[in-house]
Amino acid sequence: MTRNRILIALNQSELSHKIVPSVEHLFPPGENELILYFVTKPPRAAGFGEPDLGAGFAAQPGDQPVKPTLHPIYDSQQRDSIKAHVRSELLPLTNRLQEAGYEVSVKVGFSNNPVEAILRYINDCNPALVAMTTRARVGVTRFFFRNIADSLSNRAKIPVLLVHPD
């Protein structure tokens, strides 16, 4: 049986996680696969890490003196570290959803523009639906501060479930 793929857009805010109960209520586990898609800004080049002065190496008689040196920290290392951190933070939610019978995966996107990142991921993984929360701004506030949910719902070529939790 083919499962519907539901992309749940998340970020660091508590508000973004409030979509999950609505998804659980509307979409039964046997028929749906959940993709927890966490979007964050890309890491900035860190340059070099601090030397490990406590490495425990003792000079032996006749050794040349060695000064601590800096080691490079690469973009890929930072991305891997962020992905591991996100998976760790989402582990309780992932476990709970899996225990309820959902097939769950966690994906991390890096972009300064979350809407573009989500649209790219939609094109890559072809979900049936995107689910996310919104602050539901209206009037002048909405005019000046268009939110991610509004922009995404206007540009996505698939249904977008928006929930205003309060």
Chimera marker file (.cmm) of the C-alpha trace (Angstrom):
<marker_set name="trace">
<marker id="1" x="0.000" y="0.000" z="0.000" r="1" g="1" b="0" radius="0.5"/>
<marker id="2" x="1.343" y="3.418" z="-0.972" r="1" g="1" b="0" radius="0.5"/>
<marker id="3" x="1.605" y="5.919" z="1.838" r="1" g="1" b="0" radius="0.5"/>
<marker id="4" x="1.005" y="9.645" z="1.488" r="1" g="1" b="0" radius="0.5"/>
<marker id="5" x="4.099" y="11.653" z="2.261" r="1" g="1" b="0" radius="0.5"/>
<marker id="6" x="3.377" y="14.602" z="4.541" r="1" g="1" b="0" radius="0.5"/>
<marker id="7" x="6.076" y="17.225" z="4.896" r="1" g="1" b="0" radius="0.5"/>
<marker id="8" x="5.935" y="18.905" z="8.302" r="1" g="1" b="0" radius="0.5"/>
<marker id="9" x="7.891" y="22.169" z="8.174" r="1" g="1" b="0" radius="0.5"/>
<marker id="10" x="9.659" y="22.914" z="11.465" r="1" g="1" b="0" radius="0.5"/>
<marker id="11" x="12.137" y="25.376" z="12.907" r="1" g="1" b="0" radius="0.5"/>
<marker id="12" x="13.448" y="26.253" z="16.379" r="1" g="1" b="0" radius="0.5"/>
<marker id="13" x="10.192" y="27.847" z="17.545" r="1" g="1" b="0" radius="0.5"/>
<marker id="14" x="7.708" y="26.075" z="19.784" r="1" g="1" b="0" radius="0.5"/>
<marker id="15" x="4.968" y="27.412" z="17.514" r="1" g="1" b="0" radius="0.5"/>
<marker id="16" x="6.185" y="25.347" z="14.546" r="1" g="1" b="0" radius="0.5"/>
<marker id="17" x="5.833" y="22.107" z="16.539" r="1" g="1" b="0" radius="0.5"/>
<marker id="18" x="2.174" y="22.777" z="17.323" r="1" g="1" b="0" radius="0.5"/>
<marker id="19" x="1.192" y="21.447" z="13.878" r="1" g="1" b="0" radius="0.5"/>
<marker id="20" x="1.926" y="17.856" z="14.909" r="1" g="1" b="0" radius="0.5"/>
<marker id="21" x="-1.289" y="17.184" z="16.895" r="1" g="1" b="0" radius="0.5"/>
<marker id="22" x="-3.373" y="18.413" z="13.947" r="1" g="1" b="0" radius="0.5"/>
<marker id="23" x="-1.487" y="16.122" z="11.566" r="1" g="1" b="0" radius="0.5"/>
<marker id="24" x="-1.999" y="13.181" z="13.938" r="1" g="1" b="0" radius="0.5"/>
<marker id="25" x="-5.704" y="13.972" z="14.200" r="1" g="1" b="0" radius="0.5"/>
<marker id="26" x="-6.280" y="14.327" z="10.444" r="1" g="1" b="0" radius="0.5"/>
<marker id="27" x="-3.936" y="11.704" z="8.969" r="1" g="1" b="0" radius="0.5"/>
<marker id="28" x="-3.877" y="8.122" z="10.325" r="1" g="1" b="0" radius="0.5"/>
<marker id="29" x="-0.494" y="6.407" z="10.720" r="1" g="1" b="0" radius="0.5"/>
<marker id="30" x="-1.120" y="3.401" z="8.492" r="1" g="1" b="0" radius="0.5"/>
<marker id="31" x="-1.716" y="5.554" z="5.426" r="1" g="1" b="0" radius="0.5"/>
<marker id="32" x="0.805" y="8.359" z="5.928" r="1" g="1" b="0" radius="0.5"/>
<marker id="33" x="4.548" y="8.842" z="6.147" r="1" g="1" b="0" radius="0.5"/>
<marker id="34" x="5.775" y="11.939" z="7.996" r="1" g="1" b="0" radius="0.5"/>
<marker id="35" x="8.838" y="13.919" z="6.993" r="1" g="1" b="0" radius="0.5"/>
<marker id="36" x="9.944" y="16.313" z="9.721" r="1" g="1" b="0" radius="0.5"/>
<marker id="37" x="11.723" y="18.975" z="7.666" r="1" g="1" b="0" radius="0.5"/>
<marker id="38" x="13.739" y="21.368" z="9.808" r="1" g="1" b="0" radius="0.5"/>
<marker id="39" x="14.979" y="24.514" z="8.065" r="1" g="1" b="0" radius="0.5"/>
<marker id="40" x="17.799" y="26.572" z="9.525" r="1" g="1" b="0" radius="0.5"/>
<marker id="41" x="20.317" y="29.126" z="8.328" r="1" g="1" b="0" radius="0.5"/>
<marker id="42" x="23.489" y="27.730" z="6.788" r="1" g="1" b="0" radius="0.5"/>
<marker id="43" x="26.544" y="27.654" z="9.027" r="1" g="1" b="0" radius="0.5"/>
<marker id="44" x="29.051" y="30.429" z="8.666" r="1" g="1" b="0" radius="0.5"/>
<marker id="45" x="32.631" y="29.455" z="8.036" r="1" g="1" b="0" radius="0.5"/>
<marker id="46" x="34.126" y="28.946" z="11.471" r="1" g="1" b="0" radius="0.5"/>
<marker id="47" x="37.725" y="29.022" z="10.361" r="1" g="1" b="0" radius="0.5"/>
<marker id="48" x="39.810" y="27.251" z="12.946" r="1" g="1" b="0" radius="0.5"/>
<marker id="49" x="39.022" y="25.508" z="16.191" r="1" g="1" b="0" radius="0.5"/>
<marker id="50" x="40.902" y="25.941" z="19.412" r="1" g="1" b="0" radius="0.5"/>
<marker id="51" x="43.856" y="23.623" z="19.981" r="1" g="1" b="0" radius="0.5"/>
<marker id="52" x="43.371" y="20.772" z="22.431" r="1" g="1" b="0" radius="0.5"/>
<marker id="53" x="45.901" y="21.625" z="25.115" r="1" g="1" b="0" radius="0.5"/>
<marker id="54" x="44.768" y="18.807" z="27.364" r="1" g="1" b="0" radius="0.5"/>
<marker id="55" x="45.499" y="16.025" z="24.889" r="1" g="1" b="0" radius="0.5"/>
<marker id="56" x="47.804" y="14.393" z="27.423" r="1" g="1" b="0" radius="0.5"/>
<marker id="57" x="50.918" y="14.131" z="25.271" r="1" g="1" b="0" radius="0.5"/>
<marker id="58" x="54.070" y="14.320" z="27.347" r="1" g="1" b="0" radius="0.5"/>
<marker id="59" x="57.327" y="15.307" z="25.710" r="1" g="1" b="0" radius="0.5"/>
<marker id="60" x="59.968" y="12.626" z="25.732" r="1" g="1" b="0" radius="0.5"/>
<marker id="61" x="63.668" y="13.356" z="26.141" r="1" g="1" b="0" radius="0.5"/>
<marker id="62" x="65.037" y="14.480" z="22.781" r="1" g="1" b="0" radius="0.5"/>
<marker id="63" x="61.637" y="15.504" z="21.328" r="1" g="1" b="0" radius="0.5"/>
<marker id="64" x="61.345" y="18.771" z="19.474" r="1" g="1" b="0" radius="0.5"/>
<marker id="65" x="59.138" y="21.300" z="21.271" r="1" g="1" b="0" radius="0.5"/>
<marker id="66" x="55.688" y="21.357" z="19.698" r="1" g="1" b="0" radius="0.5"/>
<marker id="67" x="53.390" y="24.327" z="19.898" r="1" g="1" b="0" radius="0.5"/>
<marker id="68" x="49.629" y="23.823" z="19.833" r="1" g="1" b="0" radius="0.5"/>
<marker id="69" x="48.205" y="24.415" z="16.375" r="1" g="1" b="0" radius="0.5"/>
<marker id="70" x="44.751" y="25.322" z="15.255" r="1" g="1" b="0" radius="0.5"/>
<marker id="71" x="42.772" y="22.819" z="13.216" r="1" g="1" b="0" radius="0.5"/>
<marker id="72" x="40.351" y="23.774" z="10.445" r="1" g="1" b="0" radius="0.5"/>
<marker id="73" x="36.601" y="23.395" z="10.903" r="1" g="1" b="0" radius="0.5"/>
<marker id="74" x="34.927" y="22.717" z="7.584" r="1" g="1" b="0" radius="0.5"/>
<marker id="75" x="31.436" y="23.675" z="6.446" r="1" g="1" b="0" radius="0.5"/>
<marker id="76" x="30.520" y="20.003" z="6.042" r="1" g="1" b="0" radius="0.5"/>
<marker id="77" x="31.528" y="19.337" z="9.666" r="1" g="1" b="0" radius="0.5"/>
<marker id="78" x="29.316" y="22.164" z="10.881" r="1" g="1" b="0" radius="0.5"/>
<marker id="79" x="26.389" y="20.919" z="8.779" r="1" g="1" b="0" radius="0.5"/>
<marker id="80" x="26.828" y="17.370" z="10.081" r="1" g="1" b="0" radius="0.5"/>
<marker id="81" x="26.961" y="18.679" z="13.642" r="1" g="1" b="0" radius="0.5"/>
<marker id="82" x="23.775" y="20.726" z="13.158" r="1" g="1" b="0" radius="0.5"/>
<marker id="83" x="21.976" y="17.736" z="11.577" r="1" g="1" b="0" radius="0.5"/>
<marker id="84" x="22.984" y="15.503" z="14.511" r="1" g="1" b="0" radius="0.5"/>
<marker id="85" x="21.795" y="18.149" z="16.976" r="1" g="1" b="0" radius="0.5"/>
<marker id="86" x="18.421" y="18.531" z="15.209" r="1" g="1" b="0" radius="0.5"/>
<marker id="87" x="17.897" y="14.753" z="15.105" r="1" g="1" b="0" radius="0.5"/>
<marker id="88" x="18.734" y="14.576" z="18.798" r="1" g="1" b="0" radius="0.5"/>
<marker id="89" x="16.314" y="17.397" z="19.659" r="1" g="1" b="0" radius="0.5"/>
<marker id="90" x="13.525" y="15.804" z="17.592" r="1" g="1" b="0" radius="0.5"/>
<marker id="91" x="14.148" y="12.280" z="18.888" r="1" g="1" b="0" radius="0.5"/>
<marker id="92" x="11.361" y="12.330" z="21.538" r="1" g="1" b="0" radius="0.5"/>
<marker id="93" x="8.839" y="13.496" z="18.917" r="1" g="1" b="0" radius="0.5"/>
<marker id="94" x="10.148" y="11.030" z="16.325" r="1" g="1" b="0" radius="0.5"/>
<marker id="95" x="9.942" y="8.144" z="18.794" r="1" g="1" b="0" radius="0.5"/>
<marker id="96" x="6.420" y="9.080" z="19.870" r="1" g="1" b="0" radius="0.5"/>
<marker id="97" x="5.212" y="9.252" z="16.268" r="1" g="1" b="0" radius="0.5"/>
<marker id="98" x="6.881" y="5.935" z="15.412" r="1" g="1" b="0" radius="0.5"/>
<marker id="99" x="5.276" y="4.291" z="18.451" r="1" g="1" b="0" radius="0.5"/>
<marker id="100" x="1.920" y="5.575" z="17.164" r="1" g="1" b="0" radius="0.5"/>
<marker id="101" x="2.606" y="3.710" z="13.900" r="1" g="1" b="0" radius="0.5"/>
<marker id="102" x="3.928" y="6.446" z="11.618" r="1" g="1" b="0" radius="0.5"/>
<marker id="103" x="6.925" y="6.018" z="9.357" r="1" g="1" b="0" radius="0.5"/>
<marker id="104" x="8.995" y="9.100" z="10.249" r="1" g="1" b="0" radius="0.5"/>
<marker id="105" x="12.137" y="10.646" z="8.812" r="1" g="1" b="0" radius="0.5"/>
<marker id="106" x="13.991" y="13.792" z="9.826" r="1" g="1" b="0" radius="0.5"/>
<marker id="107" x="15.551" y="16.008" z="7.166" r="1" g="1" b="0" radius="0.5"/>
<marker id="108" x="17.472" y="19.245" z="7.655" r="1" g="1" b="0" radius="0.5"/>
<marker id="109" x="17.605" y="22.053" z="5.119" r="1" g="1" b="0" radius="0.5"/>
<marker id="110" x="20.050" y="24.946" z="5.153" r="1" g="1" b="0" radius="0.5"/>
<marker id="111" x="18.976" y="28.239" z="3.642" r="1" g="1" b="0" radius="0.5"/>
<marker id="112" x="18.671" y="31.923" z="4.395" r="1" g="1" b="0" radius="0.5"/>
<marker id="113" x="15.305" y="31.728" z="2.654" r="1" g="1" b="0" radius="0.5"/>
<marker id="114" x="13.091" y="29.064" z="4.288" r="1" g="1" b="0" radius="0.5"/>
<marker id="115" x="10.389" y="29.315" z="1.610" r="1" g="1" b="0" radius="0.5"/>
<marker id="116" x="12.890" y="28.519" z="-1.152" r="1" g="1" b="0" radius="0.5"/>
<marker id="117" x="14.337" y="25.649" z="0.890" r="1" g="1" b="0" radius="0.5"/>
<marker id="118" x="10.900" y="24.113" z="1.445" r="1" g="1" b="0" radius="0.5"/>
<marker id="119" x="9.934" y="24.542" z="-2.229" r="1" g="1" b="0" radius="0.5"/>
<marker id="120" x="13.186" y="22.838" z="-3.304" r="1" g="1" b="0" radius="0.5"/>
<marker id="121" x="12.507" y="19.968" z="-0.924" r="1" g="1" b="0" radius="0.5"/>
<marker id="122" x="8.948" y="19.649" z="-2.222" r="1" g="1" b="0" radius="0.5"/>
<marker id="123" x="10.377" y="19.246" z="-5.727" r="1" g="1" b="0" radius="0.5"/>
<marker id="124" x="12.908" y="16.673" z="-4.492" r="1" g="1" b="0" radius="0.5"/>
<marker id="125" x="10.700" y="14.441" z="-2.328" r="1" g="1" b="0" radius="0.5"/>
<marker id="126" x="7.271" y="14.988" z="-3.917" r="1" g="1" b="0" radius="0.5"/>
<marker id="127" x="5.071" y="15.006" z="-0.782" r="1" g="1" b="0" radius="0.5"/>
<marker id="128" x="1.280" y="14.991" z="-1.038" r="1" g="1" b="0" radius="0.5"/>
<marker id="129" x="0.926" y="17.830" z="1.468" r="1" g="1" b="0" radius="0.5"/>
<marker id="130" x="2.891" y="20.383" z="3.491" r="1" g="1" b="0" radius="0.5"/>
<marker id="131" x="1.740" y="21.009" z="7.068" r="1" g="1" b="0" radius="0.5"/>
<marker id="132" x="2.861" y="23.948" z="9.161" r="1" g="1" b="0" radius="0.5"/>
<marker id="133" x="1.723" y="26.519" z="11.687" r="1" g="1" b="0" radius="0.5"/>
<marker id="134" x="1.179" y="30.191" z="11.042" r="1" g="1" b="0" radius="0.5"/>
<marker id="135" x="0.923" y="33.320" z="13.127" r="1" g="1" b="0" radius="0.5"/>
<marker id="136" x="-2.018" y="34.364" z="10.913" r="1" g="1" b="0" radius="0.5"/>
<marker id="137" x="-1.154" y="38.023" z="10.634" r="1" g="1" b="0" radius="0.5"/>
<marker id="138" x="-3.879" y="40.212" z="9.182" r="1" g="1" b="0" radius="0.5"/>
<marker id="139" x="-4.307" y="43.771" z="7.952" r="1" g="1" b="0" radius="0.5"/>
<marker id="140" x="-1.386" y="46.186" z="7.969" r="1" g="1" b="0" radius="0.5"/>
<marker id="141" x="0.834" y="43.775" z="9.897" r="1" g="1" b="0" radius="0.5"/>
<marker id="142" x="0.385" y="41.167" z="7.166" r="1" g="1" b="0" radius="0.5"/>
<marker id="143" x="1.189" y="43.754" z="4.480" r="1" g="1" b="0" radius="0.5"/>
<marker id="144" x="4.529" y="44.653" z="6.077" r="1" g="1" b="0" radius="0.5"/>
<marker id="145" x="5.488" y="41.247" z="7.495" r="1" g="1" b="0" radius="0.5"/>
<marker id="146" x="4.474" y="38.474" z="5.114" r="1" g="1" b="0" radius="0.5"/>
<marker id="147" x="5.171" y="35.252" z="6.862" r="1" g="1" b="0" radius="0.5"/>
<marker id="148" x="6.695" y="32.031" z="5.576" r="1" g="1" b="0" radius="0.5"/>
<marker id="149" x="3.405" y="30.118" z="5.692" r="1" g="1" b="0" radius="0.5"/>
<marker id="150" x="1.617" y="32.725" z="3.573" r="1" g="1" b="0" radius="0.5"/>
<marker id="151" x="4.404" y="32.834" z="0.994" r="1" g="1" b="0" radius="0.5"/>
<marker id="152" x="4.636" y="29.062" z="0.837" r="1" g="1" b="0" radius="0.5"/>
<marker id="153" x="0.886" y="28.556" z="0.461" r="1" g="1" b="0" radius="0.5"/>
<marker id="154" x="0.878" y="30.983" z="-2.476" r="1" g="1" b="0" radius="0.5"/>
<marker id="155" x="3.825" y="29.366" z="-4.266" r="1" g="1" b="0" radius="0.5"/>
<marker id="156" x="3.560" y="25.625" z="-3.552" r="1" g="1" b="0" radius="0.5"/>
<marker id="157" x="1.975" y="23.463" z="-6.216" r="1" g="1" b="0" radius="0.5"/>
<marker id="158" x="0.630" y="21.026" z="-3.617" r="1" g="1" b="0" radius="0.5"/>
<marker id="159" x="-1.853" y="21.532" z="-0.754" r="1" g="1" b="0" radius="0.5"/>
<marker id="160" x="-0.542" y="23.367" z="2.308" r="1" g="1" b="0" radius="0.5"/>
<marker id="161" x="-2.262" y="22.745" z="5.634" r="1" g="1" b="0" radius="0.5"/>
<marker id="162" x="-1.901" y="25.848" z="7.824" r="1" g="1" b="0" radius="0.5"/>
<marker id="163" x="-2.898" y="25.811" z="11.468" r="1" g="1" b="0" radius="0.5"/>
<marker id="164" x="-2.995" y="28.822" z="13.753" r="1" g="1" b="0" radius="0.5"/>
<marker id="165" x="-2.596" y="27.135" z="17.142" r="1" g="1" b="0" radius="0.5"/>
<marker id="166" x="-4.021" y="29.859" z="19.380" r="1" g="1" b="0" radius="0.5"/>
<link id1="1" id2="2" r="1" g="1" b="0" radius="0.2"/>
<link id1="2" id2="3" r="1" g="1" b="0" radius="0.2"/>
<link id1="3" id2="4" r="1" g="1" b="0" radius="0.2"/>
<link id1="4" id2="5" r="1" g="1" b="0" radius="0.2"/>
<link id1="5" id2="6" r="1" g="1" b="0" radius="0.2"/>
<link id1="6" id2="7" r="1" g="1" b="0" radius="0.2"/>
<link id1="7" id2="8" r="1" g="1" b="0" radius="0.2"/>
<link id1="8" id2="9" r="1" g="1" b="0" radius="0.2"/>
<link id1="9" id2="10" r="1" g="1" b="0" radius="0.2"/>
<link id1="10" id2="11" r="1" g="1" b="0" radius="0.2"/>
<link id1="11" id2="12" r="1" g="1" b="0" radius="0.2"/>
<link id1="12" id2="13" r="1" g="1" b="0" radius="0.2"/>
<link id1="13" id2="14" r="1" g="1" b="0" radius="0.2"/>
<link id1="14" id2="15" r="1" g="1" b="0" radius="0.2"/>
<link id1="15" id2="16" r="1" g="1" b="0" radius="0.2"/>
<link id1="16" id2="17" r="1" g="1" b="0" radius="0.2"/>
<link id1="17" id2="18" r="1" g="1" b="0" radius="0.2"/>
<link id1="18" id2="19" r="1" g="1" b="0" radius="0.2"/>
<link id1="19" id2="20" r="1" g="1" b="0" radius="0.2"/>
<link id1="20" id2="21" r="1" g="1" b="0" radius="0.2"/>
<link id1="21" id2="22" r="1" g="1" b="0" radius="0.2"/>
<link id1="22" id2="23" r="1" g="1" b="0" radius="0.2"/>
<link id1="23" id2="24" r="1" g="1" b="0" radius="0.2"/>
<link id1="24" id2="25" r="1" g="1" b="0" radius="0.2"/>
<link id1="25" id2="26" r="1" g="1" b="0" radius="0.2"/>
<link id1="26" id2="27" r="1" g="1" b="0" radius="0.2"/>
<link id1="27" id2="28" r="1" g="1" b="0" radius="0.2"/>
<link id1="28" id2="29" r="1" g="1" b="0" radius="0.2"/>
<link id1="29" id2="30" r="1" g="1" b="0" radius="0.2"/>
<link id1="30" id2="31" r="1" g="1" b="0" radius="0.2"/>
<link id1="31" id2="32" r="1" g="1" b="0" radius="0.2"/>
<link id1="32" id2="33" r="1" g="1" b="0" radius="0.2"/>
<link id1="33" id2="34" r="1" g="1" b="0" radius="0.2"/>
<link id1="34" id2="35" r="1" g="1" b="0" radius="0.2"/>
<link id1="35" id2="36" r="1" g="1" b="0" radius="0.2"/>
<link id1="36" id2="37" r="1" g="1" b="0" radius="0.2"/>
<link id1="37" id2="38" r="1" g="1" b="0" radius="0.2"/>
<link id1="38" id2="39" r="1" g="1" b="0" radius="0.2"/>
<link id1="39" id2="40" r="1" g="1" b="0" radius="0.2"/>
<link id1="40" id2="41" r="1" g="1" b="0" radius="0.2"/>
<link id1="41" id2="42" r="1" g="1" b="0" radius="0.2"/>
<link id1="42" id2="43" r="1" g="1" b="0" radius="0.2"/>
<link id1="43" id2="44" r="1" g="1" b="0" radius="0.2"/>
<link id1="44" id2="45" r="1" g="1" b="0" radius="0.2"/>
<link id1="45" id2="46" r="1" g="1" b="0" radius="0.2"/>
<link id1="46" id2="47" r="1" g="1" b="0" radius="0.2"/>
<link id1="47" id2="48" r="1" g="1" b="0" radius="0.2"/>
<link id1="48" id2="49" r="1" g="1" b="0" radius="0.2"/>
<link id1="49" id2="50" r="1" g="1" b="0" radius="0.2"/>
<link id1="50" id2="51" r="1" g="1" b="0" radius="0.2"/>
<link id1="51" id2="52" r="1" g="1" b="0" radius="0.2"/>
<link id1="52" id2="53" r="1" g="1" b="0" radius="0.2"/>
<link id1="53" id2="54" r="1" g="1" b="0" radius="0.2"/>
<link id1="54" id2="55" r="1" g="1" b="0" radius="0.2"/>
<link id1="55" id2="56" r="1" g="1" b="0" radius="0.2"/>
<link id1="56" id2="57" r="1" g="1" b="0" radius="0.2"/>
<link id1="57" id2="58" r="1" g="1" b="0" radius="0.2"/>
<link id1="58" id2="59" r="1" g="1" b="0" radius="0.2"/>
<link id1="59" id2="60" r="1" g="1" b="0" radius="0.2"/>
<link id1="60" id2="61" r="1" g="1" b="0" radius="0.2"/>
<link id1="61" id2="62" r="1" g="1" b="0" radius="0.2"/>
<link id1="62" id2="63" r="1" g="1" b="0" radius="0.2"/>
<link id1="63" id2="64" r="1" g="1" b="0" radius="0.2"/>
<link id1="64" id2="65" r="1" g="1" b="0" radius="0.2"/>
<link id1="65" id2="66" r="1" g="1" b="0" radius="0.2"/>
<link id1="66" id2="67" r="1" g="1" b="0" radius="0.2"/>
<link id1="67" id2="68" r="1" g="1" b="0" radius="0.2"/>
<link id1="68" id2="69" r="1" g="1" b="0" radius="0.2"/>
<link id1="69" id2="70" r="1" g="1" b="0" radius="0.2"/>
<link id1="70" id2="71" r="1" g="1" b="0" radius="0.2"/>
<link id1="71" id2="72" r="1" g="1" b="0" radius="0.2"/>
<link id1="72" id2="73" r="1" g="1" b="0" radius="0.2"/>
<link id1="73" id2="74" r="1" g="1" b="0" radius="0.2"/>
<link id1="74" id2="75" r="1" g="1" b="0" radius="0.2"/>
<link id1="75" id2="76" r="1" g="1" b="0" radius="0.2"/>
<link id1="76" id2="77" r="1" g="1" b="0" radius="0.2"/>
<link id1="77" id2="78" r="1" g="1" b="0" radius="0.2"/>
<link id1="78" id2="79" r="1" g="1" b="0" radius="0.2"/>
<link id1="79" id2="80" r="1" g="1" b="0" radius="0.2"/>
<link id1="80" id2="81" r="1" g="1" b="0" radius="0.2"/>
<link id1="81" id2="82" r="1" g="1" b="0" radius="0.2"/>
<link id1="82" id2="83" r="1" g="1" b="0" radius="0.2"/>
<link id1="83" id2="84" r="1" g="1" b="0" radius="0.2"/>
<link id1="84" id2="85" r="1" g="1" b="0" radius="0.2"/>
<link id1="85" id2="86" r="1" g="1" b="0" radius="0.2"/>
<link id1="86" id2="87" r="1" g="1" b="0" radius="0.2"/>
<link id1="87" id2="88" r="1" g="1" b="0" radius="0.2"/>
<link id1="88" id2="89" r="1" g="1" b="0" radius="0.2"/>
<link id1="89" id2="90" r="1" g="1" b="0" radius="0.2"/>
<link id1="90" id2="91" r="1" g="1" b="0" radius="0.2"/>
<link id1="91" id2="92" r="1" g="1" b="0" radius="0.2"/>
<link id1="92" id2="93" r="1" g="1" b="0" radius="0.2"/>
<link id1="93" id2="94" r="1" g="1" b="0" radius="0.2"/>
<link id1="94" id2="95" r="1" g="1" b="0" radius="0.2"/>
<link id1="95" id2="96" r="1" g="1" b="0" radius="0.2"/>
<link id1="96" id2="97" r="1" g="1" b="0" radius="0.2"/>
<link id1="97" id2="98" r="1" g="1" b="0" radius="0.2"/>
<link id1="98" id2="99" r="1" g="1" b="0" radius="0.2"/>
<link id1="99" id2="100" r="1" g="1" b="0" radius="0.2"/>
<link id1="100" id2="101" r="1" g="1" b="0" radius="0.2"/>
<link id1="101" id2="102" r="1" g="1" b="0" radius="0.2"/>
<link id1="102" id2="103" r="1" g="1" b="0" radius="0.2"/>
<link id1="103" id2="104" r="1" g="1" b="0" radius="0.2"/>
<link id1="104" id2="105" r="1" g="1" b="0" radius="0.2"/>
<link id1="105" id2="106" r="1" g="1" b="0" radius="0.2"/>
<link id1="106" id2="107" r="1" g="1" b="0" radius="0.2"/>
<link id1="107" id2="108" r="1" g="1" b="0" radius="0.2"/>
<link id1="108" id2="109" r="1" g="1" b="0" radius="0.2"/>
<link id1="109" id2="110" r="1" g="1" b="0" radius="0.2"/>
<link id1="110" id2="111" r="1" g="1" b="0" radius="0.2"/>
<link id1="111" id2="112" r="1" g="1" b="0" radius="0.2"/>
<link id1="112" id2="113" r="1" g="1" b="0" radius="0.2"/>
<link id1="113" id2="114" r="1" g="1" b="0" radius="0.2"/>
<link id1="114" id2="115" r="1" g="1" b="0" radius="0.2"/>
<link id1="115" id2="116" r="1" g="1" b="0" radius="0.2"/>
<link id1="116" id2="117" r="1" g="1" b="0" radius="0.2"/>
<link id1="117" id2="118" r="1" g="1" b="0" radius="0.2"/>
<link id1="118" id2="119" r="1" g="1" b="0" radius="0.2"/>
<link id1="119" id2="120" r="1" g="1" b="0" radius="0.2"/>
<link id1="120" id2="121" r="1" g="1" b="0" radius="0.2"/>
<link id1="121" id2="122" r="1" g="1" b="0" radius="0.2"/>
<link id1="122" id2="123" r="1" g="1" b="0" radius="0.2"/>
<link id1="123" id2="124" r="1" g="1" b="0" radius="0.2"/>
<link id1="124" id2="125" r="1" g="1" b="0" radius="0.2"/>
<link id1="125" id2="126" r="1" g="1" b="0" radius="0.2"/>
<link id1="126" id2="127" r="1" g="1" b="0" radius="0.2"/>
<link id1="127" id2="128" r="1" g="1" b="0" radius="0.2"/>
<link id1="128" id2="129" r="1" g="1" b="0" radius="0.2"/>
<link id1="129" id2="130" r="1" g="1" b="0" radius="0.2"/>
<link id1="130" id2="131" r="1" g="1" b="0" radius="0.2"/>
<link id1="131" id2="132" r="1" g="1" b="0" radius="0.2"/>
<link id1="132" id2="133" r="1" g="1" b="0" radius="0.2"/>
<link id1="133" id2="134" r="1" g="1" b="0" radius="0.2"/>
<link id1="134" id2="135" r="1" g="1" b="0" radius="0.2"/>
<link id1="135" id2="136" r="1" g="1" b="0" radius="0.2"/>
<link id1="136" id2="137" r="1" g="1" b="0" radius="0.2"/>
<link id1="137" id2="138" r="1" g="1" b="0" radius="0.2"/>
<link id1="138" id2="139" r="1" g="1" b="0" radius="0.2"/>
<link id1="139" id2="140" r="1" g="1" b="0" radius="0.2"/>
<link id1="140" id2="141" r="1" g="1" b="0" radius="0.2"/>
<link id1="141" id2="142" r="1" g="1" b="0" radius="0.2"/>
<link id1="142" id2="143" r="1" g="1" b="0" radius="0.2"/>
<link id1="143" id2="144" r="1" g="1" b="0" radius="0.2"/>
<link id1="144" id2="145" r="1" g="1" b="0" radius="0.2"/>
<link id1="145" id2="146" r="1" g="1" b="0" radius="0.2"/>
<link id1="146" id2="147" r="1" g="1" b="0" radius="0.2"/>
<link id1="147" id2="148" r="1" g="1" b="0" radius="0.2"/>
<link id1="148" id2="149" r="1" g="1" b="0" radius="0.2"/>
<link id1="149" id2="150" r="1" g="1" b="0" radius="0.2"/>
<link id1="150" id2="151" r="1" g="1" b="0" radius="0.2"/>
<link id1="151" id2="152" r="1" g="1" b="0" radius="0.2"/>
<link id1="152" id2="153" r="1" g="1" b="0" radius="0.2"/>
<link id1="153" id2="154" r="1" g="1" b="0" radius="0.2"/>
<link id1="154" id2="155" r="1" g="1" b="0" radius="0.2"/>
<link id1="155" id2="156" r="1" g="1" b="0" radius="0.2"/>
<link id1="156" id2="157" r="1" g="1" b="0" radius="0.2"/>
<link id1="157" id2="158" r="1" g="1" b="0" radius="0.2"/>
<link id1="158" id2="159" r="1" g="1" b="0" radius="0.2"/>
<link id1="159" id2="160" r="1" g="1" b="0" radius="0.2"/>
<link id1="160" id2="161" r="1" g="1" b="0" radius="0.2"/>
<link id1="161" id2="162" r="1" g="1" b="0" radius="0.2"/>
<link id1="162" id2="163" r="1" g="1" b="0" radius="0.2"/>
<link id1="163" id2="164" r="1" g="1" b="0" radius="0.2"/>
<link id1="164" id2="165" r="1" g="1" b="0" radius="0.2"/>
<link id1="165" id2="166" r="1" g="1" b="0" radius="0.2"/>
</marker_set>
